[in-house]
Amino acid sequence: MNHVHLTERERQCLYWASHGKSARDIGGILNLSERTVKFHLQNVRAKLDVATTIQAAVAYERAGQRWRD
């Protein structure tokens, strides 16, 4: 995987999802709606060209990307 730019919100949502949090939980943590979290995670999956959020988290970590700037 080449470097893929994720927005701050996309990284935050992916970070919490990789730690087992649901979209509802992440929404509570980040003060976002569940639907907005799902939107960000959908964008992450598309950018990383994977089917699941877990695959996205693994691909992101394997590429040596930073969870936070």
Summary of the structure (lengths in Angstrom):
residues: 69
radius of gyration: 10.9
end to end distance: 19.2
largest distance: 31.7
contacts: 185
relative contact order: 0.23
helix: 64%
strand: 0%
